Amino acid sequence: MKVKKGSIFTSAFWGLALFAGATQAADQMSSKIALDVTLPQLNVAEYHKPYLAVWIEDNKRKATQVAVWYDVEMREDKGKEWLKDLRQWWRRGGRSLDLPYDGLTSATKGPGDYTLDTQLNTALANLPDGEYTLRVEASREVGGREVLSLPFALPLSANSLPIEKIGKSELGRVAMRLED
């Protein structure tokens, strides 16, 4: 059989293989990612809810903001005054944000388990393929400060998740996973 240059051959086998690969890639692309953050119950005399920042850095340390929890209810925007205590986040772009920023900021939270999904998926959707680090920083008044880093690569795959770190003081479990 003669074949013209540039012709495309198809077969049932290769058609099914290509379809299966495309379907799996599409499933991975449509999967939503969740970030679970645990704020531990601390046994201290004076407890203040922590400020928390979540951002993604590329390999050049350019930051993409995901979330900031701070005291948005404080009179005269006094809650913003303590944001600089989230030192790494502050240096990676926090100081240049005009807060409150819709879809990014929310009130501080007490001990418990929390999930960020919409903000994280919005940030991930705007990033090109490559190597990244998701950072979570927590800081408390009359308390400590802690940063956890979760390295990952885009595109994400089910095989690369979950990515989990456990904090030692201000943060408990922090995990990036496929959403149920």
Secondary structure, DSSP 8 states (H G I E B T S, - for coil): ----TT-----HHHHHHHHHHHHHHHHHHH--EEEEEEE-----SS----EEEEEEEETT--EEEEEEE--TTSGGGGGGGGGGGSHHHHHTTGGG--SS-TTTEE----SEEEEE-HHHHHHHHTS-SEEEEEEEEEE-TTS-EEEEEEEEEES--GGG--EEEE-SSS--EEEEEE--
